[in-house]
Amino acid sequence: MKAPAEFDVFTCGLDGINLIEASAGTGKTWNICGLYLRLLLERDLDVQQLLVVTFTNAATAELRERTRSRIVEALAWLRHGDNAGLSDPFVAELVRAVEQRTSLDHRQLALKLDRALQYFDEAAIFTI
């Protein structure tokens, strides 16, 4: 039996269903946030078109907050670059990966994330 390939949030396909299953503290929330932002940016989806489901109320609350925070961080980075004061290289790496796959510039990406932030209260992030 072939071992599953290591998941790379910056290069994985966005078609179909993605199941992220791993032990506590292994980066599930980090990867889900990355997928969420990629779908907003690369597929031009709105927050109302995405469904994220997790198993506990605490995990749902954390996922909701961290996803919103990632949108805010990415928006700040797109508007201010390295002057945004982010220590985590996630956002810069995500933007570079999205720009390589699309013809979108920083202004267009920022508009998408601004729209997502405006409607984030309608985001479907739920507990099973």
KOLVOGU-141554 format. One record per atom (N, C-alpha, C, O, CB): residue number from 1; atom name; x, y, z. Coordinates in Angstrom, 2 decimals. Glycine has a CB too. Layout:
// KOLVOGU-141554
SITE   k  a    east   north      up
SITE NUM CA       X       Y       Z
...
// end
This chain:
// KOLVOGU-141554
SITE   k  a    east   north      up
SITE   1  N    0.83   -1.17    0.00
SITE   1 CA    0.00    0.00    0.00
SITE   1  C    0.88    1.24    0.00
SITE   1  O    1.80    1.35    0.81
SITE   1 CB   -0.95    0.00    1.20
SITE   2  N    0.60    2.17   -0.90
SITE   2 CA    1.37    3.39   -1.03
SITE   2  C    0.99    4.38    0.06
SITE   2  O   -0.20    4.59    0.32
SITE   2 CB    1.17    4.02   -2.42
SITE   3  N    1.98    4.97    0.70
SITE   3 CA    1.73    5.97    1.75
SITE   3  C    1.18    7.24    1.11
SITE   3  O    1.60    7.62    0.02
SITE   3 CB    3.03    6.29    2.55
SITE   4  N    0.24    7.90    1.79
SITE   4 CA   -0.31    9.15    1.23
SITE   4  C    0.78   10.21    1.13
SITE   4  O    1.69   10.28    1.96
SITE   4 CB   -1.47    9.66    2.10
SITE   5  N    0.67   11.04    0.11
SITE   5 CA    1.62   12.14   -0.06
SITE   5  C    1.38   13.20    1.00
SITE   5  O    0.26   13.38    1.48
SITE   5 CB    1.50   12.77   -1.48
SITE   6  N    2.44   13.88    1.38
SITE   6 CA    2.31   14.96    2.35
SITE   6  C    1.47   16.09    1.74
SITE   6  O    1.67   16.45    0.58
SITE   6 CB    3.71   15.48    2.81
SITE   7  N    0.57   16.63    2.52
SITE   7 CA   -0.34   17.67    2.05
SITE   7  C    0.39   19.00    1.96
SITE   7  O    1.06   19.42    2.91
SITE   7 CB   -1.55   17.78    2.99
SITE   8  N    0.27   19.68    0.82
SITE   8 CA    0.85   21.01    0.64
SITE   8  C   -0.27   21.97    0.28
SITE   8  O   -0.79   21.94   -0.84
SITE   8 CB    1.96   21.00   -0.46
SITE   9  N   -0.64   22.82    1.21
SITE   9 CA   -1.77   23.73    1.03
SITE   9  C   -1.57   24.70   -0.12
SITE   9  O   -2.55   25.19   -0.69
SITE   9 CB   -2.01   24.51    2.31
SITE  10  N   -0.33   24.99   -0.48
SITE  10 CA   -0.06   25.96   -1.53
SITE  10  C   -0.15   25.38   -2.93
SITE  10  O   -0.30   26.12   -3.90
SITE  10 CB    1.30   26.55   -1.33
SITE  11  N   -0.06   24.05   -3.06
SITE  11 CA   -0.04   23.45   -4.39
SITE  11  C   -1.11   22.39   -4.62
SITE  11  O   -1.29   21.94   -5.76
SITE  11 CB    1.29   22.84   -4.63
SITE  12  N   -1.81   21.98   -3.60
SITE  12 CA   -2.81   20.91   -3.77
SITE  12  C   -3.94   21.37   -4.69
SITE  12  O   -4.21   22.56   -4.82
SITE  12 CB   -3.38   20.47   -2.40
SITE  13  N   -4.59   20.40   -5.32
SITE  13 CA   -5.73   20.71   -6.18
SITE  13  C   -6.91   21.22   -5.36
SITE  13  O   -7.07   20.87   -4.19
SITE  13 CB   -6.13   19.49   -6.99
SITE  14  N   -7.72   22.03   -6.00
SITE  14 CA   -8.90   22.57   -5.32
SITE  14  C  -10.19   21.94   -5.80
SITE  14  O  -11.27   22.33   -5.36
SITE  14 CB   -8.96   24.07   -5.52
SITE  15  N  -10.10   20.99   -6.70
SITE  15 CA  -11.30   20.32   -7.20
SITE  15  C  -11.70   19.18   -6.27
SITE  15  O  -10.85   18.58   -5.60
SITE  15 CB  -11.07   19.78   -8.63
SITE  16  N  -12.97   18.89   -6.24
SITE  16 CA  -13.44   17.75   -5.46
SITE  16  C  -13.51   18.04   -3.98
SITE  16  O  -13.70   19.18   -3.56
SITE  16 CB  -12.57   16.57   -5.70
SITE  17  N  -13.35   17.01   -3.21
SITE  17 CA  -13.46   17.08   -1.76
SITE  17  C  -12.08   16.89   -1.15
SITE  17  O  -11.33   16.01   -1.57
SITE  17 CB  -14.45   16.03   -1.21
SITE  18  N  -11.76   17.71   -0.18
SITE  18 CA  -10.51   17.56    0.56
SITE  18  C  -10.84   17.12    1.97
SITE  18  O  -11.60   17.80    2.67
SITE  18 CB   -9.68   18.88    0.56
SITE  19  N  -10.29   16.02    2.39
SITE  19 CA  -10.45   15.54    3.76
SITE  19  C   -9.11   15.72    4.45
SITE  19  O   -8.09   15.18    4.02
SITE  19 CB  -10.92   14.04    3.80
SITE  20  N   -9.13   16.48    5.52
SITE  20 CA   -7.91   16.67    6.31
SITE  20  C   -8.15   15.98    7.64
SITE  20  O   -9.00   16.39    8.43
SITE  20 CB   -7.56   18.20    6.50
SITE  21  N   -7.39   14.94    7.86
SITE  21 CA   -7.54   14.12    9.06
SITE  21  C   -6.17   13.93    9.67
SITE  21  O   -5.26   13.41    9.02
SITE  21 CB   -8.22   12.74    8.74
SITE  22  N   -6.01   14.35   10.92
SITE  22 CA   -4.72   14.24   11.57
SITE  22  C   -4.90   14.41   13.08
SITE  22  O   -5.96   14.81   13.55
SITE  22 CB   -3.72   15.29   11.01
SITE  23  N   -3.85   14.11   13.79
SITE  23 CA   -3.88   14.24   15.26
SITE  23  C   -3.90   15.70   15.67
SITE  23  O   -3.64   16.59   14.87
SITE  23 CB   -2.67   13.53   15.88
SITE  24  N   -4.20   15.92   16.93
SITE  24 CA   -4.23   17.28   17.47
SITE  24  C   -2.86   17.94   17.33
SITE  24  O   -1.83   17.29   17.52
SITE  24 CB   -4.68   17.27   18.95
SITE  25  N   -2.87   19.22   17.00
SITE  25 CA   -1.63   19.98   16.95
SITE  25  C   -0.78   19.74   15.72
SITE  25  O    0.41   20.07   15.74
SITE  25 CB   -0.85   19.68   18.12
SITE  26  N   -1.35   19.18   14.66
SITE  26 CA   -0.55   18.86   13.47
SITE  26  C   -0.76   19.82   12.31
SITE  26  O   -0.18   19.63   11.25
SITE  26 CB   -0.85   17.46   13.02
SITE  27  N   -1.59   20.84   12.49
SITE  27 CA   -1.75   21.84   11.45
SITE  27  C   -3.03   21.77   10.63
SITE  27  O   -3.10   22.35    9.55
SITE  27 CB   -0.63   21.76   10.55
SITE  28  N   -4.04   21.07   11.13
SITE  28 CA   -5.29   20.98   10.36
SITE  28  C   -5.91   22.35   10.16
SITE  28  O   -6.28   22.71    9.04
SITE  28 CB   -6.30   20.06   11.07
SITE  29  N   -6.03   23.13   11.23
SITE  29 CA   -6.66   24.44   11.14
SITE  29  C   -5.85   25.35   10.22
SITE  29  O   -6.42   26.09    9.42
SITE  29 CB   -6.80   25.08   12.53
SITE  30  N   -4.54   25.31   10.32
SITE  30 CA   -3.65   26.10    9.47
SITE  30  C   -3.91   25.78    8.01
SITE  30  O   -4.02   26.69    7.18
SITE  30 CB   -2.17   25.83    9.84
SITE  31  N   -4.00   24.49    7.68
SITE  31 CA   -4.24   24.07    6.30
SITE  31  C   -5.65   24.42    5.82
SITE  31  O   -5.83   24.84    4.68
SITE  31 CB   -4.02   22.57    6.17
SITE  32  N   -6.63   24.26    6.67
SITE  32 CA   -8.01   24.59    6.28
SITE  32  C   -8.11   26.09    5.99
SITE  32  O   -8.77   26.49    5.02
SITE  32 CB   -9.01   24.18    7.39
SITE  33  N   -7.49   26.91    6.81
SITE  33 CA   -7.49   28.36    6.55
SITE  33  C   -6.83   28.67    5.20
SITE  33  O   -7.32   29.51    4.45
SITE  33 CB   -6.75   29.12    7.68
SITE  34  N   -5.75   27.99    4.91
SITE  34 CA   -5.08   28.18    3.63
SITE  34  C   -5.94   27.79    2.46
SITE  34  O   -6.01   28.51    1.46
SITE  34 CB   -3.80   27.40    3.60
SITE  35  N   -6.61   26.65    2.56
SITE  35 CA   -7.53   26.22    1.50
SITE  35  C   -8.66   27.22    1.32
SITE  35  O   -9.05   27.55    0.20
SITE  35 CB   -8.10   24.82    1.81
SITE  36  N   -9.19   27.69    2.43
SITE  36 CA  -10.29   28.66    2.41
SITE  36  C   -9.87   29.92    1.64
SITE  36  O  -10.60   30.38    0.77
SITE  36 CB  -10.74   29.02    3.85
SITE  37  N   -8.72   30.46    1.97
SITE  37 CA   -8.25   31.66    1.28
SITE  37  C   -7.98   31.40   -0.19
SITE  37  O   -8.29   32.23   -1.04
SITE  37 CB   -7.00   32.21    1.95
SITE  38  N   -7.39   30.25   -0.49
SITE  38 CA   -7.15   29.92   -1.91
SITE  38  C   -8.47   29.86   -2.67
SITE  38  O   -8.54   30.34   -3.80
SITE  38 CB   -6.40   28.58   -2.03
SITE  39  N   -9.49   29.27   -2.08
SITE  39 CA  -10.79   29.19   -2.77
SITE  39  C  -11.39   30.58   -2.97
SITE  39  O  -11.99   30.85   -4.02
SITE  39 CB  -11.76   28.30   -1.96
SITE  40  N  -11.24   31.44   -1.99
SITE  40 CA  -11.73   32.81   -2.14
SITE  40  C  -11.00   33.52   -3.28
SITE  40  O  -11.62   34.23   -4.08
SITE  40 CB  -11.56   33.59   -0.83
SITE  41  N   -9.69   33.33   -3.34
SITE  41 CA   -8.87   34.08   -4.29
SITE  41  C   -8.80   33.43   -5.67
SITE  41  O   -8.97   34.11   -6.68
SITE  41 CB   -7.50   34.23   -3.74
SITE  42  N   -8.54   32.14   -5.72
SITE  42 CA   -8.33   31.48   -7.00
SITE  42  C   -9.62   31.10   -7.72
SITE  42  O   -9.68   31.11   -8.95
SITE  42 CB   -7.50   30.25   -6.80
SITE  43  N  -10.62   30.76   -6.96
SITE  43 CA  -11.88   30.32   -7.57
SITE  43  C  -12.96   31.38   -7.54
SITE  43  O  -14.07   31.16   -8.01
SITE  43 CB  -12.38   29.08   -6.88
SITE  44  N  -12.63   32.53   -6.98
SITE  44 CA  -13.55   33.66   -6.90
SITE  44  C  -14.86   33.28   -6.22
SITE  44  O  -15.93   33.73   -6.61
SITE  44 CB  -13.83   34.20   -8.29
SITE  45  N  -14.74   32.44   -5.20
SITE  45 CA  -15.92   32.06   -4.43
SITE  45  C  -16.17   33.08   -3.33
SITE  45  O  -15.25   33.74   -2.86
SITE  45 CB  -15.75   30.64   -3.84
SITE  46  N  -17.41   33.20   -2.95
SITE  46 CA  -17.79   34.04   -1.81
SITE  46  C  -17.86   33.17   -0.56
SITE  46  O  -17.98   31.95   -0.66
SITE  46 CB  -19.16   34.76   -2.06
SITE  47  N  -17.78   33.79    0.60
SITE  47 CA  -17.83   33.02    1.85
SITE  47  C  -19.14   32.23    1.96
SITE  47  O  -19.18   31.18    2.60
SITE  47 CB  -17.68   33.95    3.06
SITE  48  N  -20.21   32.74    1.34
SITE  48 CA  -21.49   32.04    1.40
SITE  48  C  -21.49   30.75    0.57
SITE  48  O  -22.40   29.94    0.71
SITE  48 CB  -22.60   32.97    0.91
SITE  49  N  -20.50   30.56   -0.27
SITE  49 CA  -20.43   29.38   -1.13
SITE  49  C  -19.54   28.28   -0.57
SITE  49  O  -19.44   27.20   -1.16
SITE  49 CB  -19.94   29.76   -2.49
SITE  50  N  -18.90   28.52    0.55
SITE  50 CA  -17.98   27.56    1.15
SITE  50  C  -18.58   26.95    2.41
SITE  50  O  -19.21   27.64    3.21
SITE  50 CB  -16.63   28.22    1.46
SITE  51  N  -18.38   25.67    2.58
SITE  51 CA  -18.83   24.96    3.77
SITE  51  C  -17.64   24.30    4.43
SITE  51  O  -16.91   23.53    3.80
SITE  51 CB  -19.93   23.92    3.43
SITE  52  N  -17.44   24.60    5.71
SITE  52 CA  -16.38   23.98    6.49
SITE  52  C  -17.04   23.36    7.71
SITE  52  O  -17.81   24.01    8.42
SITE  52 CB  -15.27   25.03    6.90
SITE  53  N  -16.75   22.08    7.95
SITE  53 CA  -17.37   21.36    9.07
SITE  53  C  -16.28   20.73    9.92
SITE  53  O  -15.33   20.15    9.40
SITE  53 CB  -18.37   20.28    8.56
SITE  54  N  -16.43   20.86   11.23
SITE  54 CA  -15.50   20.23   12.15
SITE  54  C  -16.31   19.54   13.25
SITE  54  O  -17.54   19.56   13.22
SITE  54 CB  -14.50   21.27   12.75
SITE  55  N  -15.63   18.93   14.22
SITE  55 CA  -16.30   18.02   15.14
SITE  55  C  -16.74   18.58   16.48
SITE  55  O  -17.62   18.01   17.13
SITE  55 CB  -15.44   16.91   15.37
SITE  56  N  -16.14   19.66   16.92
SITE  56 CA  -16.52   20.19   18.24
SITE  56  C  -16.83   21.68   18.15
SITE  56  O  -16.38   22.36   17.23
SITE  56 CB  -15.40   19.95   19.28
SITE  57  N  -17.60   22.17   19.10
SITE  57 CA  -17.92   23.60   19.14
SITE  57  C  -16.65   24.43   19.33
SITE  57  O  -16.51   25.50   18.73
SITE  57 CB  -18.91   23.90   20.28
SITE  58  N  -15.74   23.94   20.16
SITE  58 CA  -14.48   24.67   20.38
SITE  58  C  -13.66   24.75   19.10
SITE  58  O  -13.11   25.80   18.78
SITE  58 CB  -13.66   24.00   21.50
SITE  59  N  -13.58   23.65   18.38
SITE  59 CA  -12.83   23.64   17.12
SITE  59  C  -13.48   24.56   16.09
SITE  59  O  -12.78   25.23   15.33
SITE  59 CB  -12.74   22.21   16.56
SITE  60  N  -14.79   24.58   16.06
SITE  60 CA  -15.51   25.46   15.13
SITE  60  C  -15.22   26.92   15.45
SITE  60  O  -14.95   27.71   14.55
SITE  60 CB  -17.02   25.18   15.19
SITE  61  N  -15.28   27.28   16.73
SITE  61 CA  -15.01   28.66   17.13
SITE  61  C  -13.58   29.06   16.77
SITE  61  O  -13.35   30.16   16.27
SITE  61 CB  -15.25   28.84   18.65
SITE  62  N  -12.64   28.17   17.04
SITE  62 CA  -11.24   28.45   16.70
SITE  62  C  -11.05   28.59   15.20
SITE  62  O  -10.36   29.51   14.74
SITE  62 CB  -10.32   27.35   17.25
SITE  63  N  -11.64   27.70   14.44
SITE  63 CA  -11.52   27.73   12.99
SITE  63  C  -12.12   29.01   12.41
SITE  63  O  -11.54   29.63   11.52
SITE  63 CB  -12.19   26.50   12.36
SITE  64  N  -13.27   29.40   12.92
SITE  64 CA  -13.92   30.64   12.46
SITE  64  C  -13.01   31.84   12.74
SITE  64  O  -12.79   32.67   11.86
SITE  64 CB  -15.29   30.82   13.16
SITE  65  N  -12.50   31.93   13.95
SITE  65 CA  -11.66   33.07   14.33
SITE  65  C  -10.34   33.08   13.56
SITE  65  O   -9.90   34.13   13.09
SITE  65 CB  -11.38   33.04   15.83
SITE  66  N   -9.72   31.93   13.42
SITE  66 CA   -8.43   31.89   12.71
SITE  66  C   -8.61   32.15   11.22
SITE  66  O   -7.73   32.75   10.60
SITE  66 CB   -7.76   30.53   12.92
SITE  67  N   -9.70   31.72   10.63
SITE  67 CA   -9.95   31.99    9.22
SITE  67  C  -10.16   33.48    9.01
SITE  67  O   -9.60   34.07    8.09
SITE  67 CB  -11.18   31.19    8.71
SITE  68  N  -10.97   34.08    9.86
SITE  68 CA  -11.19   35.53    9.76
SITE  68  C   -9.88   36.28    9.96
SITE  68  O   -9.60   37.23    9.23
SITE  68 CB  -12.23   36.00   10.81
SITE  69  N   -9.08   35.86   10.92
SITE  69 CA   -7.78   36.50   11.17
SITE  69  C   -6.87   36.39    9.96
SITE  69  O   -6.15   37.34    9.63
SITE  69 CB   -7.11   35.87   12.38
SITE  70  N   -6.88   35.24    9.30
SITE  70 CA   -6.05   35.05    8.09
SITE  70  C   -6.49   35.99    6.97
SITE  70  O   -5.66   36.53    6.25
SITE  70 CB   -6.12   33.59    7.61
SITE  71  N   -7.78   36.18    6.83
SITE  71 CA   -8.28   37.12    5.82
SITE  71  C   -7.79   38.52    6.14
SITE  71  O   -7.33   39.24    5.25
SITE  71 CB   -9.84   37.09    5.74
SITE  72  N   -7.88   38.92    7.41
SITE  72 CA   -7.42   40.25    7.84
SITE  72  C   -5.91   40.39    7.60
SITE  72  O   -5.47   41.42    7.09
SITE  72 CB   -7.76   40.48    9.34
SITE  73  N   -5.13   39.38    7.96
SITE  73 CA   -3.68   39.42    7.76
SITE  73  C   -3.34   39.52    6.27
SITE  73  O   -2.48   40.31    5.89
SITE  73 CB   -3.03   38.17    8.37
SITE  74  N   -4.00   38.72    5.45
SITE  74 CA   -3.72   38.73    4.02
SITE  74  C   -4.08   40.09    3.41
SITE  74  O   -3.36   40.61    2.56
SITE  74 CB   -4.49   37.60    3.30
SITE  75  N   -5.17   40.64    3.85
SITE  75 CA   -5.60   41.96    3.36
SITE  75  C   -4.57   43.02    3.76
SITE  75  O   -4.21   43.88    2.94
SITE  75 CB   -7.00   42.33    3.93
SITE  76  N   -4.09   42.97    4.99
SITE  76 CA   -3.07   43.92    5.44
SITE  76  C   -1.79   43.77    4.63
SITE  76  O   -1.17   44.76    4.25
SITE  76 CB   -2.77   43.73    6.94
SITE  77  N   -1.38   42.53    4.38
SITE  77 CA   -0.16   42.29    3.62
SITE  77  C   -0.30   42.79    2.18
SITE  77  O    0.63   43.38    1.63
SITE  77 CB    0.20   40.79    3.62
SITE  78  N   -1.47   42.56    1.57
SITE  78 CA   -1.69   43.02    0.20
SITE  78  C   -1.67   44.54    0.11
SITE  78  O   -1.25   45.10   -0.90
SITE  78 CB   -3.02   42.49   -0.32
SITE  79  N   -2.12   45.21    1.16
SITE  79 CA   -2.17   46.67    1.15
SITE  79  C   -0.85   47.32    1.58
SITE  79  O   -0.51   48.41    1.13
SITE  79 CB   -3.28   47.15    2.05
SITE  80  N   -0.09   46.63    2.47
SITE  80 CA    1.09   47.26    3.05
SITE  80  C    2.37   46.46    2.86
SITE  80  O    3.43   46.91    3.28
SITE  80 CB    0.87   47.48    4.50
SITE  81  N    2.30   45.28    2.25
SITE  81 CA    3.49   44.46    2.03
SITE  81  C    4.18   44.09    3.32
SITE  81  O    3.53   43.82    4.33
SITE  81 CB    4.46   45.17    1.13
SITE  82  N    5.49   44.10    3.28
SITE  82 CA    6.27   43.72    4.47
SITE  82  C    6.08   44.69    5.63
SITE  82  O    6.42   44.37    6.76
SITE  82 CB    7.75   43.65    4.12
SITE  83  N    5.53   45.87    5.36
SITE  83 CA    5.27   46.84    6.42
SITE  83  C    4.04   46.47    7.25
SITE  83  O    3.72   47.17    8.22
SITE  83 CB    5.09   48.21    5.82
SITE  84  N    3.35   45.39    6.88
SITE  84 CA    2.16   44.96    7.64
SITE  84  C    2.56   44.39    8.99
SITE  84  O    1.71   44.23    9.86
SITE  84 CB    1.36   43.92    6.84
SITE  85  N    3.84   44.08    9.18
SITE  85 CA    4.33   43.61   10.48
SITE  85  C    3.98   42.17   10.80
SITE  85  O    3.90   41.81   11.98
SITE  85 CB    3.80   44.47   11.54
SITE  86  N    3.76   41.33    9.80
SITE  86 CA    3.43   39.93   10.04
SITE  86  C    4.70   39.12   10.21
SITE  86  O    5.63   39.24    9.41
SITE  86 CB    2.57   39.36    8.90
SITE  87  N    4.75   38.29   11.24
SITE  87 CA    5.94   37.47   11.45
SITE  87  C    5.81   36.11   10.77
SITE  87  O    6.82   35.47   10.47
SITE  87 CB    6.18   37.28   12.95
SITE  88  N    4.59   35.66   10.54
SITE  88 CA    4.35   34.37    9.90
SITE  88  C    4.44   34.54    8.38
SITE  88  O    3.71   35.36    7.82
SITE  88 CB    2.96   33.79   10.31
SITE  89  N    5.30   33.78    7.70
SITE  89 CA    5.45   33.93    6.25
SITE  89  C    4.30   33.34    5.44
SITE  89  O    4.32   33.39    4.21
SITE  89 CB    6.73   33.29    5.82
SITE  90  N    3.29   32.78    6.10
SITE  90 CA    2.17   32.13    5.42
SITE  90  C    1.53   33.02    4.36
SITE  90  O    1.35   32.59    3.22
SITE  90 CB    1.13   31.71    6.43
SITE  91  N    1.19   34.24    4.72
SITE  91 CA    0.45   35.12    3.82
SITE  91  C    1.27   35.44    2.58
SITE  91  O    0.75   35.34    1.47
SITE  91 CB    0.06   36.41    4.54
SITE  92  N    2.52   35.82    2.75
SITE  92 CA    3.36   36.15    1.59
SITE  92  C    3.49   34.94    0.67
SITE  92  O    3.43   35.08   -0.55
SITE  92 CB    4.75   36.63    2.04
SITE  93  N    3.67   33.78    1.25
SITE  93 CA    3.79   32.55    0.45
SITE  93  C    2.48   32.23   -0.28
SITE  93  O    2.49   31.83   -1.44
SITE  93 CB    4.20   31.37    1.35
SITE  94  N    1.37   32.41    0.42
SITE  94 CA    0.07   32.17   -0.19
SITE  94  C   -0.17   33.12   -1.36
SITE  94  O   -0.60   32.69   -2.43
SITE  94 CB   -1.05   32.33    0.85
SITE  95  N    0.11   34.40   -1.17
SITE  95 CA   -0.10   35.38   -2.24
SITE  95  C    0.78   35.06   -3.44
SITE  95  O    0.33   35.13   -4.58
SITE  95 CB    0.18   36.82   -1.73
SITE  96  N    2.03   34.71   -3.20
SITE  96 CA    2.93   34.34   -4.30
SITE  96  C    2.38   33.14   -5.07
SITE  96  O    2.39   33.13   -6.30
SITE  96 CB    4.35   34.03   -3.77
SITE  97  N    1.90   32.13   -4.34
SITE  97 CA    1.36   30.93   -4.99
SITE  97  C    0.12   31.26   -5.81
SITE  97  O   -0.03   30.77   -6.92
SITE  97 CB    1.03   29.86   -3.93
SITE  98  N   -0.76   32.09   -5.27
SITE  98 CA   -1.98   32.47   -5.99
SITE  98  C   -1.63   33.28   -7.23
SITE  98  O   -2.20   33.06   -8.30
SITE  98 CB   -2.93   33.27   -5.08
SITE  99  N   -0.70   34.21   -7.10
SITE  99 CA   -0.32   35.04   -8.24
SITE  99  C    0.31   34.21   -9.35
SITE  99  O    0.15   34.54  -10.53
SITE  99 CB    0.65   36.13   -7.80
SITE 100  N    1.02   33.15   -9.01
SITE 100 CA    1.62   32.28  -10.02
SITE 100  C    0.56   31.53  -10.81
SITE 100  O    0.76   31.22  -11.98
SITE 100 CB    2.58   31.29   -9.37
SITE 101  N   -0.57   31.23  -10.18
SITE 101 CA   -1.63   30.45  -10.85
SITE 101  C   -2.71   31.31  -11.49
SITE 101  O   -3.52   30.81  -12.27
SITE 101 CB   -2.27   29.52   -9.85
SITE 102  N   -2.73   32.59  -11.18
SITE 102 CA   -3.78   33.47  -11.71
SITE 102  C   -3.13   34.70  -12.34
SITE 102  O   -1.91   34.88  -12.27
SITE 102 CB   -4.78   33.90  -10.59
SITE 103  N   -3.94   35.52  -12.95
SITE 103 CA   -3.44   36.78  -13.52
SITE 103  C   -3.85   37.96  -12.63
SITE 103  O   -3.88   39.10  -13.08
SITE 103 CB   -3.98   36.99  -14.96
SITE 104  N   -4.16   37.68  -11.38
SITE 104 CA   -4.65   38.72  -10.46
SITE 104  C   -3.49   39.46   -9.82
SITE 104  O   -2.46   38.87   -9.49
SITE 104 CB   -5.54   38.10   -9.37
SITE 105  N   -3.65   40.78   -9.65
SITE 105 CA   -2.64   41.58   -8.96
SITE 105  C   -3.09   41.83   -7.51
SITE 105  O   -4.17   41.40   -7.10
SITE 105 CB   -2.40   42.92   -9.70
SITE 106  N   -2.24   42.51   -6.77
SITE 106 CA   -2.53   42.75   -5.34
SITE 106  C   -3.86   43.47   -5.14
SITE 106  O   -4.62   43.12   -4.23
SITE 106 CB   -1.41   43.56   -4.71
SITE 107  N   -4.15   44.46   -5.97
SITE 107 CA   -5.40   45.21   -5.83
SITE 107  C   -6.61   44.31   -6.02
SITE 107  O   -7.57   44.39   -5.25
SITE 107 CB   -5.44   46.36   -6.83
SITE 108  N   -6.57   43.45   -7.02
SITE 108 CA   -7.69   42.53   -7.28
SITE 108  C   -7.85   41.52   -6.15
SITE 108  O   -8.97   41.21   -5.74
SITE 108 CB   -7.49   41.81   -8.62
SITE 109  N   -6.74   41.00   -5.65
SITE 109 CA   -6.80   40.06   -4.53
SITE 109  C   -7.35   40.74   -3.29
SITE 109  O   -8.15   40.16   -2.55
SITE 109 CB   -5.40   39.47   -4.24
SITE 110  N   -6.92   41.97   -3.05
SITE 110 CA   -7.42   42.72   -1.89
SITE 110  C   -8.92   42.96   -1.98
SITE 110  O   -9.62   42.87   -0.98
SITE 110 CB   -6.68   44.07   -1.76
SITE 111  N   -9.42   43.25   -3.17
SITE 111 CA  -10.86   43.44   -3.34
SITE 111  C  -11.63   42.18   -2.98
SITE 111  O  -12.68   42.24   -2.34
SITE 111 CB  -11.18   43.86   -4.78
SITE 112  N  -11.11   41.03   -3.40
SITE 112 CA  -11.77   39.75   -3.08
SITE 112  C  -11.80   39.51   -1.57
SITE 112  O  -12.82   39.10   -1.02
SITE 112 CB  -11.05   38.58   -3.79
SITE 113  N  -10.68   39.78   -0.91
SITE 113 CA  -10.62   39.55    0.53
SITE 113  C  -11.44   40.57    1.31
SITE 113  O  -12.02   40.25    2.34
SITE 113 CB   -9.18   39.58    1.01
SITE 114  N  -11.48   41.79    0.81
SITE 114 CA  -12.32   42.80    1.45
SITE 114  C  -13.78   42.38    1.38
SITE 114  O  -14.51   42.52    2.36
SITE 114 CB  -12.12   44.19    0.78
SITE 115  N  -14.21   41.87    0.24
SITE 115 CA  -15.59   41.38    0.09
SITE 115  C  -15.84   40.20    1.05
SITE 115  O  -16.89   40.13    1.68
SITE 115 CB  -15.85   40.94   -1.39
SITE 116  N  -14.87   39.30    1.14
SITE 116 CA  -15.01   38.16    2.05
SITE 116  C  -15.15   38.62    3.50
SITE 116  O  -15.95   38.06    4.26
SITE 116 CB  -13.81   37.22    1.91
SITE 117  N  -14.38   39.60    3.89
SITE 117 CA  -14.44   40.12    5.26
SITE 117  C  -15.78   40.79    5.54
SITE 117  O  -16.33   40.66    6.63
SITE 117 CB  -13.29   41.11    5.50
SITE 118  N  -16.30   41.51    4.56
SITE 118 CA  -17.60   42.17    4.73
SITE 118  C  -18.72   41.17    4.99
SITE 118  O  -19.65   41.46    5.73
SITE 118 CB  -17.92   43.00    3.49
SITE 119  N  -18.63   39.99    4.38
SITE 119 CA  -19.69   38.99    4.50
SITE 119  C  -19.32   37.81    5.40
SITE 119  O  -20.01   36.80    5.41
SITE 119 CB  -20.06   38.48    3.14
SITE 120  N  -18.23   37.95    6.15
SITE 120 CA  -17.75   36.80    6.91
SITE 120  C  -18.75   36.31    7.96
SITE 120  O  -18.71   35.14    8.33
SITE 120 CB  -16.44   37.15    7.58
SITE 121  N  -19.62   37.16    8.44
SITE 121 CA  -20.63   36.72    9.41
SITE 121  C  -21.55   35.66    8.81
SITE 121  O  -22.19   34.91    9.54
SITE 121 CB  -21.47   37.91    9.90
SITE 122  N  -21.61   35.59    7.49
SITE 122 CA  -22.44   34.60    6.80
SITE 122  C  -21.66   33.33    6.45
SITE 122  O  -22.21   32.42    5.82
SITE 122 CB  -23.01   35.20    5.54
SITE 123  N  -20.40   33.25    6.84
SITE 123 CA  -19.58   32.09    6.52
SITE 123  C  -20.15   30.82    7.16
SITE 123  O  -20.53   30.83    8.34
SITE 123 CB  -18.13   32.31    6.99
SITE 124  N  -20.21   29.75    6.39
SITE 124 CA  -20.74   28.48    6.86
SITE 124  C  -19.59   27.65    7.44
SITE 124  O  -19.00   26.82    6.75
SITE 124 CB  -21.45   27.70    5.72
SITE 125  N  -19.29   27.89    8.70
SITE 125 CA  -18.28   27.12    9.42
SITE 125  C  -19.02   26.53   10.61
SITE 125  O  -19.37   27.23   11.56
SITE 125 CB  -17.02   28.00    9.87
SITE 126  N  -19.25   25.22   10.55
SITE 126 CA  -20.18   24.57   11.48
SITE 126  C  -19.58   23.36   12.19
SITE 126  O  -18.52   22.85   11.82
SITE 126 CB  -21.41   24.16   10.74
SITE 127  N  -20.31   22.93   13.21
SITE 127 CA  -19.99   21.71   13.95
SITE 127  C  -20.92   20.60   13.49
SITE 127  O  -22.12   20.82   13.28
SITE 127 CB  -20.11   21.94   15.48
SITE 128  N  -20.37   19.41   13.34
SITE 128 CA  -21.22   18.25   12.98
SITE 128  C  -22.16   17.97   14.14
SITE 128  O  -22.97   17.05   14.06
SITE 128 CB  -20.34   16.98   12.66
// end
